[in-house]
Amino acid sequence: MRLYMVRHGETDWNKAKKVQGRADIPLNAYGRELAEKTAEGLRGIPFDLAYTSPLSRAKETAQIVLQGRKTPLIEEPRIQEICFGDYEGIVYRGEGLDPQSAEFVKFFDDTANYVPKGDGESVGQLMERVDGFLKALYQNPELQDKIILLSTHGAAVTAMKNCMKNEWSPAKFWQMGVPKNCAVTIVEVEGGIPKIIEEDKLYY
């Protein structure tokens, strides 16, 4: 099994440094351009199937990458972005900072001490969610020889990479930094054991 895990293209909220999470923000023109360049870079990869987060920014990224193909695209809620609860929509960097931003930025800068707000998820809950999806994938006998696209989000794909590395400590969650929009991580899975071949590859 080979996995190509891609973070979605840019949105206006990415650009404005607004917390997205489950807020369903579409790609902007530049985000679609990044997805098109990524599609070109992946043109020679014969995807057998694809899973996407149900959020439109990930779904549209997958649709652009798969344009002109008949690859089945399956919505998978377990790879949608972490829920940030009451933090969603606030500006957390740059101009127009929200008063709550000091607490929120712990998610990036001091992850071990990040506390979810409202109905938000913890980093541990996110890790368990994506790990459940990955284990089901690894154990599916029908998928062992398949090439699979996963279209997802910054924190969700980071959680998946950490699960693959068996790195469960929130303090080390962002040790590789935040993946850029449309960054692609390529993973080989053999006998249920994942091995990251390339991490955060850009095609633009």
Contact map, one row per residue, 1 for C-alpha under 8 A:
111000000000000000000000000000000000000000000000000000000000000000000000000000000000000000000000000000000000000000000000000000000000000000000011111100000000000000000000000000000000000000011100000000000000
111100000000000000000000000000000000000000000000000000000000000000000000000000000000000000000000000000000000000000000000000000000000000000000000111100000000000000000000000000000000000001111000000000000000
111110000000000000000000000000000000000000000000000000000000000000000000000000000000000000000000000000000000000000000000000000000000000000000000001111000000000000000000000000000000000011111000000000000000
011111000000000000000000000000000000000000000000000000000000000000000000000000000000000000000000000000000000000000000000000000000000000000000000001111000000000000000000000000000000000111100000000000000000
001111100000000000000000000000000000000000000000000000000000000000000000000000000000000000000000000000000000000000000000000000000000000000000000000011110000100000000000000000000000000111000000000000000000
000111110000000000000000000000000000000000000000000000000000000000000000000000000000000000000000000000000000000000000000000000000000000000000000000011111000100000000000000000000000011110000000000000000000
000011111000000000000000000000000000000000000000000000000100000000000000000000000000000000000000000000000000000000000000000000000000000000000000000000111100100000000000000000000011111100000000000000000000
000001111100000000000000000000100010000000000000000000001100100000000000000000000000000000000000000000000000000000000000000000000000000000000000000000111100000000000000000000000000110000000000000000000000
000000111110000000000000001001110110000000000000000000001100100000000000000000000000000000000000000000000000000000000000000000000000000000000000000000000000000000000000000000000000110000000000000000000000
000000011111011000000000001101110100000000000000000000000000000000000000000000000000000000000000000000000000000000000000000000000000000000000000000000000000000000000000000000000000110000000000000000000000
000000001111111000000000111100100000000000000000000000001000000000000000000000000000000000000000000000000000000000000000000000000000000000000000000000000000000000000000000000000000000000000000000000000000
000000000111111100000000111100000000000000000000000000000000000000000000000000000000000000000000000000000000000000000000000000000000000000000000000000000000000000000000000000000000000000000000000000000000
000000000011111111110000100000000000000000000000000000000000000000000000000000000000000000000000000000000000000000000000000000000000000000000000000000000000000000000000000000000000000000000000000000000000
000000000111111111110000000000000000000000000000000000000000000000000000000000000000000000000000000000000000000000000000000000000000000000000000000000000000000000000000000000000000000000000000000000000000
000000000111111111000000000000000000000000000000000000000000000000000000000000000000000000000000000000000000000000000000000000000000000000000000000000000000000000000000000000000000000000000000000000000000
000000000001111111000000000000000000000000000000000000000000000000000000000000000000000000100000000000000000000000000000000000000000000000000000000000000000000000000000000000000000000000000000000000000000
000000000000111111100000000000000000000000000000000000000000000000000000000000000000000000111100000000000000000000000000000000000000000000000000000000000000000000000000000000000000000000000000000000000000
000000000000111111110000000000000000000000000000000000000000000000000000000000000000000111111000000000000000000000000000000000000000000000000000000000000000000000000000000000000000000000000000000000000000
000000000000110011111000000000000000000000000000000000000000000000000000000000000001001111110000000000000000000000000000000000000000000000000000000000000000000000000000000000000000000000000000000000000000
000000000000110001111111100000000000000000000000000000000000000000000000000000000001000110000000000000000000000000000000000000000000000000000000000000000000000000000000000000000000000000000000000000000000
000000000000000000111110000000000000000000000000000000000000000000000000000000001111100100000000000000000000000000000000000000000000000000000000000000000000000000000000000000000000000000000000000000000000
000000000000000000011111000000000000000000000000000000100000000000000000000000011111000100000000000000000000000000000000000000000000000000000000000000000000000000000000000000000000000000000000000000000000
000000000000000000011111100000000000000000000000000000000000000000000000000000000000000110000000000000000000000000000000000000000000000000000000000000000000000000000000000000000000000000000000000000000000
000000000000000000010111110000000000000000000000000000111000000000000000000000000000000000000000000000000000000000000000000000000000000000000000000000000000000000000000000000000000000000000000000000000000
000000000011100000010011111000000000000000000000000000111000000000000000000000000000000000000000000000000000000000000000000000000000000000000000000000000000000000000000000000000000000000000000000000000000
000000000011000000000001111100000000000000000000000000011001000000000000000000000000000000000000000000000000000000000000000000000000000000000000000000000000000000000000000000000000000000000000000000000000
000000001111000000000000111111110000000000000000000000011001100000000000000000000000000000000000000000000000000000000000000000000000000000000000000000000000000000000000000000000000000000000000000000000000
000000000111000000000000011111110000000000000000000000000000000000000000000000000000000000000000000000000000000000000000000000000000000000000000000000000000000000000000000000000000000000000000000000000000
000000000000000000000000001111111000000000000000000000000000000000000000000000000000000000000000000000000000000000000000000000000000000000000000000000000000000000000000000000000000000000000000000000000000
000000001100000000000000001111111100000000000000000000000000000000000000000000000000000000000000000000000000000000000000000000000000000000000000000000000000000000000000000000000000000000000000000000000000
000000011110000000000000001111111110000000000000000000000000000000000000000000000000000000000000000000000000000000000000000000000000000000000000000000000000000000000000000000000000100000000000000000000000
000000001100000000000000001111111111000000000000000000000000100100000000000000000000000000000000000000000000000000000000000000000000000000000000000000000000000000000000000000000000000000000000000000000000
000000000000000000000000000011111111100000000000000000000000000000000000000000000000000000000000000000000000000000000000000000000000000000000000000000000000000000000000000000000000000000000000000000000000
000000001100000000000000000001111111110000000000000000000000000000000000000000000000000000000000000000000000000000000000000000000000000000000000000000000000000000000000000000000000110000000000000000000001
000000011000000000000000000000111111111000000000000000000000100110000000000000000000000000000000000000000000000000000000000000000000000000000000000000000000000000000000000000000000010000000000000000000000
000000000000000000000000000000011111111100000000000000000000000110000000000000000000000000000000000000000000000000000000000000000000000000000000000000000000000000000000000000000000000000000000000000000000
000000000000000000000000000000001111111110000000000000000000000000000000000000000000000000000000000000000000000000000000000000000000000000000000000000000000000000000000000000000000000000000000000000000011
000000000000000000000000000000000111111111000000000000000000000010000000000000000000000000000000000000000000000000000000000000000000000000000000000000000000000000000000000000000000010000000000000000000111
000000000000000000000000000000000011111111100000000000000000000111000000000000000000000000000000000000000000000000000000000000000000000000000000000000000000000000000000000000000000000000000000000000000000
000000000000000000000000000000000001111111100000000000000000000010000000000000000000000000000000000000000000000000000000000000000000000000000000000000000000000000000000000000000000000000000000000000000010
000000000000000000000000000000000000111111110000000000000000000000000000000000000000000000000000000000000000000000000000000000000000000000000000000000000000000000000000000000000000000000000000000000000010
000000000000000000000000000000000000011111111000000000000000000010000000000000000000000000000000000000000000000000000000000000000000000000000000000000000000000000000000000000000000000000000000000000000000
000000000000000000000000000000000000001111111100000000000000000000000000000000000000000000000000000000000000000000000000000000000000000000000000000000000000000000000000000000000000000000000000000000000000
000000000000000000000000000000000000000011111100000000000000000000000000000000000000000000000000000000000000000000000000000000000000000000000000000000000000000000000000000000000000000000000000000000000000
000000000000000000000000000000000000000001111110000000000000000000000000000000000000000000000000000000000000000000000000000000000000000000000000000000000000000000000000000000000000000000000000000000000000
000000000000000000000000000000000000000000111111000000000000000000000000000000000000000000000000000000000000000000000000000000000000000000000000001000000000000000000000000000000000000000000000000000000000
000000000000000000000000000000000000000000001111110000000000000000000010000000000000000000000000000000000000000000000000000000000000000000000000011110000000000000000000000000000000000000000000000000000000
000000000000000000000000000000000000000000000111110000000000000000000011000000000000000000000000000000000000000000000000000000000000000000000000011100000000000000000000000000000000000000000000000000000000
000000000000000000000000000000000000000000000011111000000000000000000011110000000000000000000000000000000000000000000000000000000000000000000000011110000000000000000000000000000000000000000000000000000000
000000000000000000000000000000000000000000000011111100000000010000000011110000000000000000000000000000000000000000000000000000000000000000000000000111100000000000000000000000000000000000000000000000000000
000000000000000000000000000000000000000000000000111110000000000000000000111100000000000000000000000000000000000000000000000000000000000000000000000111100000000000000000000000000000000000000000000000000000
000000000000000000000000000000000000000000000000011111000110010000000000111100110000000000000000000000000000000000000000000000000000000000000000000001110000000000000000000000000000000000000000000000000000
000000000000000000000000000000000000000000000000001111110110000000000000001111111000000000000000000000000000000000000000000000000000000000000000000000110000000000000000000000000000000000000000000000000000
000000000000000000000000000000000000000000000000000111110110000000000000001110010000000000000000000000000000000000000000000000000000000000000000000000000000000000000000000000000000000000000000000000000000
000000000000000000000101100000000000000000000000000011111110000000000000000000010000000000000000000000000000000000000000000000000000000000000000000000000000000000000000000000000000000000000000000000000000
000000000000000000000001111000000000000000000000000011111111000000000000000000000000000000000000000000000000000000000000000000000000000000000000000000000000000000000000000000000000000000000000000000000000
000000011010000000000001111000000000000000000000000000111111100000000000000000000000000000000000000000000000000000000000000000000000000000000000000000000000000000000000000000000000000000000000000000000000
000000111000000000000000000000000000000000000000000111111111110000000000000000000000000000000000000000000000000000000000000000000000000000000000000000111000000000000000000000000000000000000000000000000000
000000000000000000000000000000000000000000000000000111111111111000000000000000000000000000000000000000000000000000000000000000000000000000000000000000100000000000000000000000000000000000000000000000000000
000000000000000000000000011000000000000000000000000000011111111100000000000000000000000000000000000000000000000000000000000000000000000000000000000000000000000000000000000000000000000000000000000000000000
000000011000000000000000001000010010000000000000000000001111111110000000000000000000000000000000000000000000000000000000000000000000000000000000000000100000000000000000000000000000000000000000000000000000
000000000000000000000000000000000000000000000000010100000111111111000000100000000000000000000000000000000000000000000000000000000000000000000000000011100000000000000000000000000000000000000000000000000000
000000000000000000000000000000000000000000000000000000000011111111100000000000000000000000000000000000000000000000000000000000000000000000000000000000000000000000000000000000000000000000000000000000000000
000000000000000000000000000000010011001000000000000000000001111111100000000000000000000000000000000000000000000000000000000000000000000000000000000000000000000000000000000000000000000000000000000000000000
000000000000000000000000000000000011011101000000000000000000111111100000000000000000000000000000000000000000000000000000000000000000000000000000000000000000000000000000000000000000000000000000000000000000
000000000000000000000000000000000000001000000000000000000000011111111110000000000000000000000000000000000000000000000000000000000000000000000000000000000000000000000000000000000000000000000000000000000000
000000000000000000000000000000000000000000000000000000000000001111111000000000000000000000000000000000000000000000000000000000000000000000000000000000000000000000000000000000000000000000000000000000000000
000000000000000000000000000000000000000000000000000000000000000001111100000000000000000000000000000000000000000000000000000000000000000000000000000000000000000000000000000000000000000000000000000000000000
000000000000000000000000000000000000000000000000000000000000000001111110000000000000000000000000000000000000000000000000000000000000000000000000000000000000000000000000000000000000000000000000000000000000
000000000000000000000000000000000000000000000000000000000000000001011111000000000000000000000000000000000000000000000000000000000000000000000000000000000000000000000000000000000000000000000000000000000000
000000000000000000000000000000000000000000000011110000000000000001001111100000000000000000000000000000000000000000000000000000000000000000000000000000000000000000000000000000000000000000000000000000000000
000000000000000000000000000000000000000000000001110000000000000000000111110000000000000000000000000000000000000000000000000000000000000000000000000000000000000000000000000000000000000000000000000000000000
000000000000000000000000000000000000000000000000111100000000010000000011111000000000000000000000000000000000000000000000000000000000000000000000000000000000000000000000000000000000000000000000000000000000
000000000000000000000000000000000000000000000000111100000000000000000001111100000000000000000000000000000000000000000000000000000000000000000000000000000000000000000000000000000000000000000000000000000000
000000000000000000000000000000000000000000000000001111000000000000000000111110000000000000000000000000000000000000000000000000000000000000000000000000000000000000000000000000000000000000000000000000000000
000000000000000000000000000000000000000000000000001111000000000000000000011111110000000000000000000000000000000000000000000000000000000000000000000000000000000000000000000000000000000000000000000000000000
000000000000000000000000000000000000000000000000000011000000000000000000001111110000000000000000000000000000000000000000000000000000000000000000000000000000000000000000000000000000000000000000000000000000
000000000000000000000000000000000000000000000000000010000000000000000000000111110000000000000000000000000000000000000000000000001101100000000000000000000000000000000000000000000000000000000000000000000000
000000000000000000000000000000000000000000000000000110000000000000000000000111111000000000000000000000000000000000000000000000001100100000000000000000011001100000000000000000000000000000000000000000000000
000000000000000000000100000000000000000000000000000111100000000000000000000111111100000000000000000000000000000000000000000000000000000000000000000000011001000000000000000000000000000000000000000000000000
000000000000000000001100000000000000000000000000000010000000000000000000000000111110000000000000000000000000000000000000000000000000000000000000000000011111000000000000000000000000000000000000000000000000
000000000000000000001100000000000000000000000000000000000000000000000000000000011111000000000000000000000000000000000001101001000000000000000000000000000011000000000000000000000000000000000000000000000000
000000000000000000001100000000000000000000000000000000000000000000000000000000001111100000000000000000000000000000000011100000000000000000000000000000000000000000000000000000000000000000000000000000000000
000000000000000000111100000000000000000000000000000000000000000000000000000000000111111100000000000000000000000000011011100000000000000000000000000000000000000000000000000000000000000000000000000000000000
000000000000000000001000000000000000000000000000000000000000000000000000000000000011111100000000000000000000000000011111100000000000000000000000000000000000000000000000000000000000000000000000000000000000
000000000000000000000000000000000000000000000000000000000000000000000000000000000001111100000000000000000000000000001111000000000000000000000000000000000000000000000000000000000000000000000000000000000000
000000000000000000100000000000000000000000000000000000000000000000000000000000000001111111000000000100010000000000001000000000000000000000000000000000000000000000000000000000000000000000000000000000000000
000000000000000001111110000000000000000000000000000000000000000000000000000000000001111111000000000000000000000000000000000000000000000000000000000000000000000000000000000000000000000000000000000000000000
000000000000000001110010000000000000000000000000000000000000000000000000000000000000001111100000000000000000000000000000000000000000000000000000000000000000000000000000000000000000000000000000000000000000
000000000000000001100000000000000000000000000000000000000000000000000000000000000000001111110000110110000000000000000000000000000000000000000000000000000000000000000000000000000000000000000000000000000000
000000000000000111100000000000000000000000000000000000000000000000000000000000000000000011111111110010000000000000000000000000000000000000000000000000000000000000000000000000000000000000000000000000000000
000000000000000011100000000000000000000000000000000000000000000000000000000000000000000001111100110011011000000000000000000000000000000000000000000000000000000000000000000000000000000000000000000000000000
000000000000000011000000000000000000000000000000000000000000000000000000000000000000000000111110100010000000000000000000000000000000000000000000000000000000000000000000000000000000000000000000000000000000
000000000000000010000000000000000000000000000000000000000000000000000000000000000000000000111111100000000000000000000000000000000000000000000000000000000000000000000000000000000000000000000000000000000000
000000000000000000000000000000000000000000000000000000000000000000000000000000000000000000101111100000000000000000000000000000000000000000000000000000000000000000000000000000000000000000000000000000000000
000000000000000000000000000000000000000000000000000000000000000000000000000000000000000000100111110000000000000000000000000000000000000000000000000000000000000000000000000000000000000000000000000000000000
000000000000000000000000000000000000000000000000000000000000000000000000000000000000000001111111111010000000000000000000000000000000000000000000000000000000000000000000000000000000000000000000000000000000
000000000000000000000000000000000000000000000000000000000000000000000000000000000000000001110001111110000000000000000000000000000000000000000000000000000000000000000000000000000000000000000000000000000000
000000000000000000000000000000000000000000000000000000000000000000000000000000000000000000000000111111000000000000000000000000000000000000000000000000000000000000000000000000000000000000000000000000000000
000000000000000000000000000000000000000000000000000000000000000000000000000000000000001001000000011111110000000000000000000000000000000000000000000000000000000000000000000000000000000000000000000000000000
000000000000000000000000000000000000000000000000000000000000000000000000000000000000000001111000111111111000000000000000000000000000000000000000000000000000000000000000000000000000000000000000000000000000
000000000000000000000000000000000000000000000000000000000000000000000000000000000000000000010000001111111100000000000000000000000000000000000000000000000000000000000000000000000000000000000000000000000000
000000000000000000000000000000000000000000000000000000000000000000000000000000000000000000000000000111111100000001000000000000000000000000000000000000000000000000000000000000000000000000000000000000000000
000000000000000000000000000000000000000000000000000000000000000000000000000000000000001000010000000111111110000001000000000000000000000000000000000000000000000000000000000000000000000000000000000000000000
000000000000000000000000000000000000000000000000000000000000000000000000000000000000000000010000000011111111110000000000000000000000000000000000000000000000000000000000000000000000000000000000000000000000
000000000000000000000000000000000000000000000000000000000000000000000000000000000000000000000000000001111111111011000000000000000000000000000000000000000000000000000000000000000000000000000000000000000000
000000000000000000000000000000000000000000000000000000000000000000000000000000000000000000000000000000011111111011000000000000000000000000000000000000000000000000000000000000000000000000000000000000000000
000000000000000000000000000000000000000000000000000000000000000000000000000000000000000000000000000000001111111000000000000000000000000000000000000000000000000000000000000001000000000000000000000000000000
000000000000000000000000000000000000000000000000000000000000000000000000000000000000000000000000000000001111111000000000000000000000000000000000000000000000000000000000000000000000000000000000000000000000
000000000000000000000000000000000000000000000000000000000000000000000000000000000000000000000000000000001111111111000000000000000000000000000000000000000000000000000000001000000000000000000000000000000000
000000000000000000000000000000000000000000000000000000000000000000000000000000000000000000000000000000000111111111000000000000000000000000000000000000000000000000000000011110000000000000000000000000000000
000000000000000000000000000000000000000000000000000000000000000000000000000000000000000000000000000000000000011111000000000000000000000000000000000000000000000000000000111000000000000000000000000000000000
000000000000000000000000000000000000000000000000000000000000000000000000000000000000000000000000000000000110011111100000000000000000000000000000000000000000000000000000000000000000000000000000000000000000
000000000000000000000000000000000000000000000000000000000000000000000000000000000000000000000000000000110110011111110000010000000000000000000000000000000000000000000000000000000000000000000000000000000000
000000000000000000000000000000000000000000000000000000000000000000000000000000000000000000000000000000000000000011111000010000000000000000000000000000000000000000000000000000000000000000000000000000000000
000000000000000000000000000000000000000000000000000000000000000000000000000000000001100000000000000000000000000001111111110000000000000000000000000000000000000000000000000000000000000000000000000000000000
000000000000000000000000000000000000000000000000000000000000000000000000000000000001111000000000000000000000000000111111000000000000000000000000000000000000000000000000000000000000000000000000000000000000
000000000000000000000000000000000000000000000000000000000000000000000000000000000000110000000000000000000000000000011111000000000000000000000000000000000000000000000000000000000000000000000000000000000000
000000000000000000000000000000000000000000000000000000000000000000000000000000000011110000000000000000000000000000011111100000000000000000000000000000000000000000000000000000000000000000000000000000000000
000000000000000000000000000000000000000000000000000000000000000000000000000000000111110000000000000000000000000000011111110000000000000000000000000000000000000000000000000000000000000000000000000000000000
000000000000000000000000000000000000000000000000000000000000000000000000000000000111100000000000000000000000000000010011111011000000000000000000000000000000000000000000000000000000000000000000000000000000
000000000000000000000000000000000000000000000000000000000000000000000000000000000000000000000000000000000000000001110001111111000000000000000000000000000000000000000000000000000000000000000000000000000000
000000000000000000000000000000000000000000000000000000000000000000000000000000000100000000000000000000000000000000000000111111100000000000000000000000000000000000000000010000000000000000000000000000000000
000000000000000000000000000000000000000000000000000000000000000000000000000000000000000000000000000000000000000000000000011111110000000000000000000000000000000000000001010000000000000000000000000000000000
000000000000000000000000000000000000000000000000000000000000000000000000000000000000000000000000000000000000000000000000111111111000000000000000000000000000000000000000000000000000000000000000000000000000
000000000000000000000000000000000000000000000000000000000000000000000000000000000100000000000000000000000000000000000000111111111100000000000000000000000001001000000000000000000000000000000000000000000000
000000000000000000000000000000000000000000000000000000000000000000000000000000000000000000000000000000000000000000000000001111111110000000000000000000000000001100100001000000000000000000000000000000000000
000000000000000000000000000000000000000000000000000000000000000000000000000000000000000000000000000000000000000000000000000111111111000000000000000000000000000000000000000000000000000000000000000000000000
000000000000000000000000000000000000000000000000000000000000000000000000000001100000000000000000000000000000000000000000000011111111100000000000000000000000000000000000000000000000000000000000000000000000
000000000000000000000000000000000000000000000000000000000000000000000000000001100000000000000000000000000000000000000000000001111111110000000000000000000001001100000000000000000000000000000000000000000000
000000000000000000000000000000000000000000000000000000000000000000000000000000000000000000000000000000000000000000000000000000111111111000000000000000000000000100100000000000000000000000000000000000000000
000000000000000000000000000000000000000000000000000000000000000000000000000001000000000000000000000000000000000000000000000000011111111100000000000000000000000000000000000000000000000000000000000000000000
000000000000000000000000000000000000000000000000000000000000000000000000000001100000000000000000000000000000000000000000000000001111111110000000000000000000000000000000000000000000000000000000000000000000
000000000000000000000000000000000000000000000000000000000000000000000000000000000000000000000000000000000000000000000000000000000111111111000000000000000000000100000000000000000000000000000000000000000000
000000000000000000000000000000000000000000000000000000000000000000000000000000000000000000000000000000000000000000000000000000000011111111100000000000000000000000000000000000000000000000000001000000000000
000000000000000000000000000000000000000000000000000000000000000000000000000000000000000000000000000000000000000000000000000000000001111111110000000000000000000000000000000000000000000000000000000000000000
000000000000000000000000000000000000000000000000000000000000000000000000000000000000000000000000000000000000000000000000000000000000111111110010000000000000000000000000000000000000000000000000000000000000
000000000000000000000000000000000000000000000000000000000000000000000000000000000000000000000000000000000000000000000000000000000000011111110011000000000000000000000000000000000000000000001011100000000000
000000000000000000000000000000000000000000000000000000000000000000000000000000000000000000000000000000000000000000000000000000000000001111111000000000000000000000000000000000000000000000000001000000000000
000000000000000000000000000000000000000000000000000000000000000000000000000000000000000000000000000000000000000000000000000000000000000111111111000000000000000000000000000000000000000000000000000000000000
000000000000000000000000000000000000000000000000000000000000000000000000000000000000000000000000000000000000000000000000000000000000000000111111000000000000000000000000000000000000000000000000000000000000
000000000000000000000000000000000000000000000000000000000000000000000000000000000000000000000000000000000000000000000000000000000000000000011111100000000000000000000000000000000000000000000000000000000000
100000000000000000000000000000000000000000000000000000000000000000000000000000000000000000000000000000000000000000000000000000000000000011011111110000000000000000000000000000000000000000000000000000000000
100000000000000000000000000000000000000000000000000000000000000000000000000000000000000000000000000000000000000000000000000000000000000001011111110000000000000000000000000000000000000000000100000000000000
110000000000000000000000000000000000000000000000000000000000000000000000000000000000000000000000000000000000000000000000000000000000000000000111111000000000000000000000000000000000000000000000000000000000
110000000000000000000000000000000000000000000011100000000000000000000000000000000000000000000000000000000000000000000000000000000000000000000011111100000000000000000000000000000000000000000000000000000000
111100000000000000000000000000000000000000000111100000000000000000000000000000000000000000000000000000000000000000000000000000000000000000000000111110000000000000000000000000000000000000000000000000000000
111100000000000000000000000000000000000000000011111000000000000000000000000000000000000000000000000000000000000000000000000000000000000000000000011111000000000000000000000000000000000000000000000000000000
001111000000000000000000000000000000000000000010111000000000010000000000000000000000000000000000000000000000000000000000000000000000000000000000001111100000000000000000000000000000000000000000000000000000
001111000000000000000000000000000000000000000000011100000000010000000000000000000000000000000000000000000000000000000000000000000000000000000000000111110000000000000000000000000000000000000000000000000000
000011110000000000000000000000000000000000000000011110000110110000000000000000000000000000000000000000000000000000000000000000000000000000000000000011111000000000000000000000000000000000000000000000000000
000011110000000000000000000000000000000000000000000110000100000000000000000000111000000000000000000000000000000000000000000000000000000000000000000001111101100000000000000000000000000000000000000000000000
000001110000000000000000000000000000000000000000000000000100000000000000000000111000000000000000000000000000000000000000000000000000000000000000000000111111100000000000000000000000000000000000000000000000
000000110000000000000000000000000000000000000000000000000000000000000000000000001000000000000000000000000000000000000000000000000000000000000000000000011111110000000000000000000111100000000000000000000000
000000000000000000000000000000000000000000000000000000000000000000000000000000001100000000000000000000000000000000000000000000000000000000000000000000001111111000000000000000000100000000000000000000000000
000000000000000000000000000000000000000000000000000000000000000000000000000000111100000000000000000000000000000000000000000001000100000000000000000000011111111100000000000000000000000000000000000000000000
000011100000000000000000000000000000000000000000000000000000000000000000000000100000000000000000000000000000000000000000000000000000000000000000000000011111111110000000000000000000000000000000000000000000
000000000000000000000000000000000000000000000000000000000000000000000000000000000000000000000000000000000000000000000000000000000000000000000000000000000111111111000000000011000110000000000000000000000000
000000000000000000000000000000000000000000000000000000000000000000000000000000000000000000000000000000000000000000000000000001100100000000000000000000000011111111100000000010000000000000000000000000000000
000000000000000000000000000000000000000000000000000000000000000000000000000000000000000000000000000000000000000000000000000000100110010000000000000000000001111111110000000000000000000000000000000000000000
000000000000000000000000000000000000000000000000000000000000000000000000000000000000000000000000000000000000000000000000000000000000000000000000000000000000111111111000000000000000000000000000000100000000
000000000000000000000000000000000000000000000000000000000000000000000000000000000000000000000000000000000000000000000000000000000000000000000000000000000000011111111111000010000000000000000000000000000000
000000000000000000000000000000000000000000000000000000000000000000000000000000000000000000000000000000000000000000000000000000100010000000000000000000000000001111111111000000000000000000000000000000000000
000000000000000000000000000000000000000000000000000000000000000000000000000000000000000000000000000000000000000000000000000000000000000000000000000000000000000111111110000000000000000000000000011100000000
000000000000000000000000000000000000000000000000000000000000000000000000000000000000000000000000000000000000000000000000000000000000000000000000000000000000000011111110000000000000000000000000000000000000
000000000000000000000000000000000000000000000000000000000000000000000000000000000000000000000000000000000000000000000000000000000000000000000000000000000000000001111111000000000000000000000000000000000000
000000000000000000000000000000000000000000000000000000000000000000000000000000000000000000000000000000000000000000000000000000000000000000000000000000000000000001111111100110000000000000000000000000000000
000000000000000000000000000000000000000000000000000000000000000000000000000000000000000000000000000000000000000000000000000100100000000000000000000000000000000001100111110110000000000000000000000000000000
000000000000000000000000000000000000000000000000000000000000000000000000000000000000000000000000000000000000000100000000000000000000000000000000000000000000000000000011111110000000000000000000000000000000
000000000000000000000000000000000000000000000000000000000000000000000000000000000000000000000000000000000000001100000000001100000000000000000000000000000000000000000001111110000000000000000000000000000000
000000000000000000000000000000000000000000000000000000000000000000000000000000000000000000000000000000000000011100000000000000000000000000000000000000000000000000000000111111000000000000000000000000000000
000000000000000000000000000000000000000000000000000000000000000000000000000000000000000000000000000000000000001000000000000000000000000000000000000000000000000000000011111111100000000000000000000000000000
000000000000000000000000000000000000000000000000000000000000000000000000000000000000000000000000000000000000001000000000000000000000000000000000000000000000011001000011111111100000000000000000000000000000
000000000000000000000000000000000000000000000000000000000000000000000000000000000000000000000000000000000001000000000000000000000000000000000000000000000000010000000000001111111100000000000000000000000000
000000000000000000000000000000000000000000000000000000000000000000000000000000000000000000000000000000000000000000000000000000000000000000000000000000000000000000000000000111111000000000000000000000000000
000000000000000000000000000000000000000000000000000000000000000000000000000000000000000000000000000000000000000000000000000000000000000000000000000000000000000000000000000001111110000000000000000000000000
000000000000000000000000000000000000000000000000000000000000000000000000000000000000000000000000000000000000000000000000000000000000000000000000000000000000000000000000000001111110000000000000000000000000
000000000000000000000000000000000000000000000000000000000000000000000000000000000000000000000000000000000000000000000000000000000000000000000000000000000110010000000000000001011111000000000000000000000000
000000100000000000000000000000000000000000000000000000000000000000000000000000000000000000000000000000000000000000000000000000000000000000000000000000000100010000000000000000011111101000000000000000010000
000000100000000000000000000000000000000000000000000000000000000000000000000000000000000000000000000000000000000000000000000000000000000000000000000000000100000000000000000000000111111000000000000000010000
000000111100000000000000000000100100000000000000000000000000000000000000000000000000000000000000000000000000000000000000000000000000000000000000000000000100000000000000000000000011111000000000000000000000
000001111100000000000000000000000110010000000000000000000000000000000000000000000000000000000000000000000000000000000000000000000000000000000000000000000000000000000000000000000001111100000000000000000100
000001100000000000000000000000000000000000000000000000000000000000000000000000000000000000000000000000000000000000000000000000000000000000000000000000000000000000000000000000000011111110000000000000011110
000111100000000000000000000000000000000000000000000000000000000000000000000000000000000000000000000000000000000000000000000000000000000000000000000000000000000000000000000000000000011111000000000001111100
001111000000000000000000000000000000000000000000000000000000000000000000000000000000000000000000000000000000000000000000000000000000000000000000000000000000000000000000000000000000001111100000000111111000
011110000000000000000000000000000000000000000000000000000000000000000000000000000000000000000000000000000000000000000000000000000000000000000000000000000000000000000000000000000000000111110000000111100000
011100000000000000000000000000000000000000000000000000000000000000000000000000000000000000000000000000000000000000000000000000000000000000000000000000000000000000000000000000000000000011111000011111000000
111000000000000000000000000000000000000000000000000000000000000000000000000000000000000000000000000000000000000000000000000000000000000000000000000000000000000000000000000000000000000001111100011110000000
111000000000000000000000000000000000000000000000000000000000000000000000000000000000000000000000000000000000000000000000000000000000000001000000000000000000000000000000000000000000000000111111111000000000
100000000000000000000000000000000000000000000000000000000000000000000000000000000000000000000000000000000000000000000000000000000000000000000001000000000000000000000000000000000000000000011111110000000000
000000000000000000000000000000000000000000000000000000000000000000000000000000000000000000000000000000000000000000000000000000000000000001000000000000000000000000000000000000000000000000001111100000000000
000000000000000000000000000000000000000000000000000000000000000000000000000000000000000000000000000000000000000000000000000000000000001001100000000000000000000000000000000000000000000000001111110000000000
000000000000000000000000000000000000000000000000000000000000000000000000000000000000000000000000000000000000000000000000000000000000000001000000000000000000000000000000000000000000000000001111111000000000
000000000000000000000000000000000000000000000000000000000000000000000000000000000000000000000000000000000000000000000000000000000000000000000000000000000000000000010000000000000000000000111101111100000000
000000000000000000000000000000000000000000000000000000000000000000000000000000000000000000000000000000000000000000000000000000000000000000000000000000000000000000010000000000000000000000111000111110000000
000000000000000000000000000000000000000000000000000000000000000000000000000000000000000000000000000000000000000000000000000000000000000000000000000000000000000010010000000000000000000011110000011111100000
000000000000000000000000000000000000000000000000000000000000000000000000000000000000000000000000000000000000000000000000000000000000000000000000000000000000000000000000000000000000000011110000001111100000
000000000000000000000000000000000000000000000000000000000000000000000000000000000000000000000000000000000000000000000000000000000000000000000000000000000000000000000000000000000000000111100000000111111000
000000000000000000000000000000000000000000000000000000000000000000000000000000000000000000000000000000000000000000000000000000000000000000000000000000000000000000000000000000000000000111000000000111111000
000000000000000000000000000000000000000000000000000000000000000000000000000000000000000000000000000000000000000000000000000000000000000000000000000000000000000000000000000000000011001110000000000001111100
000000000000000000000000000000000000000000000000000000000000000000000000000000000000000000000000000000000000000000000000000000000000000000000000000000000000000000000000000000000000001110000000000001111110
000000000000000000000000000000000000010000000000000000000000000000000000000000000000000000000000000000000000000000000000000000000000000000000000000000000000000000000000000000000000011100000000000000011111
000000000000000000000000000000000000110110000000000000000000000000000000000000000000000000000000000000000000000000000000000000000000000000000000000000000000000000000000000000000000001000000000000000001111
000000000000000000000000000000000100110000000000000000000000000000000000000000000000000000000000000000000000000000000000000000000000000000000000000000000000000000000000000000000000000000000000000000000111
